[in-house]
Amino acid sequence: MGRSDVQIDLATGMPMETNKIPLAVKLVYTAFVAVMVPIYWRDYGPQNFLYFCDVAILTTLVALWLESSFLISMQAVAILLPQTVWVIDYLAHFANLHLLGMTDYMFDSNRSLFLRGISLFHGWLPFLIVWMLIRLGYDKRAFVPQIVVGLALLAICYFGFAPPPAPLAKPNLAVNINYVYGLSDNSPQTIMPPLAWLGMLMVVFPVGIYLPTHLILCRVLSKREVLPEVGEAVAV
């Protein structure tokens, strides 16, 4: 009575506690994604879902229902630091400060308030991920797979899509996905050769973003092994 079921984690062979995420959270989040996906697809194009943050939105949905520490840990490594920067850049606008320009689109009157309201997920998703890590624990195995996924996404976004700006016929079409052509969606960067910029990103993301996040999470939210109580059956 009052205890969560204990099942075997197929990846580790260890018992794990289930039902750590309330059903209400799963349902509300699922409803949000059900609204967001078709609207983003229509306004930004399917390539928009290659952004790290959009990959995180979809993967978090799966992680919620499976209560997967591994999947949510990958998303934590991928976006906690960048999305924290997003929040700072967004809040800076209200103080008339222009920092990186990451959130300029949130103040673009050519985009509907509803569309921009949906994009506010960048602000609350990091907190949801941290909350899930508190409940599920950080799985340190997520670090290397996220590096592989991250580098693959950068390569796909660079070699698979044209540089900015967006075509005049579709001004909201997603371009410069994951900043593979520079920090601006209006024109490619000119500081260095394009491939040099891509190469820099392929070093910065694993070393400057993923590694520090991984080390911090290992220290403060590392996953604990959950053992069954004496006399408690383990369900497989």
C-alpha positions in Angstrom: 0.0 0.0 0.0 1.3 3.4 -1.0 4.5 2.0 -2.5 5.6 2.2 -6.1 6.1 -0.9 -8.1 9.6 -2.2 -8.6 10.7 -3.4 -12.0 14.0 -4.4 -13.6 15.9 -1.7 -15.6 16.6 -3.7 -18.8 19.7 -1.5 -19.5 21.4 -2.2 -16.1 19.7 -5.3 -14.8 19.0 -3.4 -11.6 15.6 -3.0 -9.9 14.1 0.4 -10.4 11.2 2.2 -8.9 8.3 3.3 -11.2 5.4 5.7 -11.1 7.7 8.6 -10.0 6.1 11.1 -12.5 2.5 12.0 -11.8 0.0 11.1 -14.5 -1.3 14.7 -14.5 2.2 16.0 -15.6 2.4 13.4 -18.4 -1.1 14.3 -19.7 -0.6 18.1 -19.6 2.8 17.8 -21.3 1.4 15.5 -24.0 -1.4 18.0 -24.6 1.1 20.8 -25.0 3.2 18.8 -27.5 0.0 17.8 -29.4 -0.7 21.5 -29.9 2.9 22.6 -30.6 4.0 20.1 -33.2 1.4 20.9 -36.0 1.7 24.6 -35.4 5.5 24.6 -35.5 5.4 22.3 -38.6 3.1 24.7 -40.4 5.0 27.9 -39.4 8.6 26.9 -39.2 8.8 23.7 -41.3 9.7 20.2 -40.3 13.4 21.0 -40.2 12.7 23.1 -37.1 12.5 19.8 -35.1 16.2 19.4 -35.6 16.9 22.2 -33.1 18.4 20.7 -30.0 15.6 22.3 -28.0 12.9 20.8 -30.2 14.6 17.4 -30.1 14.5 17.8 -26.3 10.7 18.6 -26.3 9.9 15.4 -28.2 12.4 13.2 -26.3 11.1 14.5 -23.0 7.6 13.3 -24.0 8.9 9.8 -24.4 11.0 10.1 -21.2 8.0 11.2 -19.2 5.9 8.2 -20.2 8.7 5.7 -19.9 10.1 7.4 -16.8 13.5 7.0 -18.5 16.4 8.5 -16.6 18.6 7.8 -19.5 16.6 9.7 -22.1 16.0 12.7 -19.8 19.7 12.8 -18.9 20.6 13.1 -22.5 18.3 16.1 -22.9 19.8 17.6 -19.7 23.3 17.4 -21.1 22.1 18.8 -24.4 20.1 21.8 -23.4 20.3 22.8 -19.7 23.2 25.2 -20.3 22.0 26.7 -23.7 18.5 27.1 -22.4 19.7 28.9 -19.4 21.4 31.3 -21.7 18.2 31.6 -23.7 16.3 32.6 -20.5 18.9 35.2 -19.6 18.8 36.6 -23.2 15.0 36.8 -23.1 14.8 38.5 -19.7 17.5 41.0 -20.8 15.1 42.4 -23.5 12.8 43.7 -20.7 15.7 45.7 -19.4 16.4 47.1 -22.9 19.6 45.0 -23.2 20.6 43.2 -26.3 22.9 40.3 -25.5 23.2 37.5 -28.1 20.0 38.0 -30.1 18.9 34.4 -29.5 15.5 35.5 -28.4 14.9 38.4 -30.8 12.2 36.4 -32.6 10.2 36.4 -29.4 9.7 40.1 -29.9 9.0 40.0 -33.6 5.5 41.4 -34.2 5.3 39.5 -37.5 4.9 36.3 -35.4 1.6 35.8 -33.6 1.4 36.1 -29.8 0.1 32.6 -29.8 3.1 31.3 -31.7 5.5 33.2 -29.5 3.6 32.0 -26.4 4.2 28.4 -27.4 7.9 29.2 -27.8 8.0 30.1 -24.1 8.7 26.4 -23.5 12.4 27.3 -23.8 12.0 29.0 -20.5 10.2 26.3 -18.5 11.5 23.1 -20.2 14.9 23.3 -18.3 13.1 23.4 -15.0 10.9 20.4 -15.9 14.1 18.5 -16.9 15.8 19.3 -13.6 12.6 18.3 -11.7 12.6 15.0 -13.6 16.2 14.4 -12.8 15.5 15.0 -9.1 12.9 12.2 -9.3 14.6 9.8 -11.7 18.3 10.6 -11.1 21.0 11.5 -13.6 22.2 8.6 -15.7 25.9 9.2 -16.5 25.7 6.8 -19.5 23.9 9.6 -21.3 27.0 11.7 -21.8 28.7 9.9 -24.7 25.4 9.1 -26.7 24.5 12.8 -26.5 27.8 13.8 -28.0 27.2 11.4 -30.9 23.7 12.7 -31.4 24.7 16.3 -31.0 27.6 16.1 -33.6 25.3 14.3 -36.0 22.6 17.0 -35.7 25.2 19.7 -36.3 26.4 17.9 -39.5 22.9 17.3 -40.8 21.9 21.0 -40.2 24.9 22.3 -42.0 25.1 19.9 -45.0 21.4 19.3 -45.3 20.0 22.9 -45.3 20.8 26.2 -47.0 22.3 29.1 -45.1 20.2 32.1 -44.0 18.2 34.1 -44.6 14.8 32.5 -44.9 13.0 32.8 -48.3 10.8 35.8 -48.7 7.8 33.6 -49.4 8.3 31.9 -46.1 9.9 34.4 -43.7 9.3 32.2 -40.6 10.9 29.1 -42.2 13.6 27.7 -39.8 17.1 28.5 -41.1 20.5 28.4 -39.5 19.4 25.5 -37.3 21.5 25.1 -34.2 23.5 28.1 -35.3 25.6 26.1 -37.8 26.0 29.3 -40.0 26.5 31.8 -37.2 24.5 33.5 -34.5 22.2 35.4 -36.9 19.2 34.1 -38.8 19.5 37.0 -41.3 22.9 36.2 -42.8 25.8 33.7 -42.3 28.7 34.7 -40.1 31.8 36.1 -41.8 34.4 35.8 -39.0 35.8 32.6 -40.3 35.3 30.1 -43.1 32.0 28.3 -42.8 33.5 24.8 -42.2 35.8 26.3 -39.6 32.7 27.7 -37.8 31.1 24.2 -38.0 34.3 22.6 -36.6 34.4 25.1 -33.8 30.8 24.2 -32.8 31.7 20.5 -32.9 34.3 21.2 -30.2 32.3 23.8 -28.2 29.2 21.7 -27.8 30.9 18.5 -26.4 33.7 20.3 -24.4 32.2 23.6 -23.5 28.5 22.6 -23.0 28.0 18.9 -22.6 31.1 18.1 -20.4 30.5 20.8 -17.7 26.8 19.9 -17.5 27.7 16.2 -17.2 30.2 16.8 -14.4 27.8 19.0 -12.4 24.9 16.5 -12.8 27.1 13.6 -11.8 28.0 15.4 -8.6 24.5 16.7 -7.6 21.9 14.5 -9.2 23.6 11.1 -9.9 21.2 8.2 -10.2 20.9 6.0 -7.1 20.3 2.3 -7.3 16.8 1.4 -6.1 16.7 -1.9 -4.3 13.5 -3.9 -3.4 12.4 -4.0 0.2 12.9 -7.2 2.1 10.2 -9.7 1.1 9.1 -7.6 -1.8 8.6 -9.4 -5.2 10.4 -7.9 -8.2 8.2 -7.7 -11.2 9.8 -8.4 -14.6 
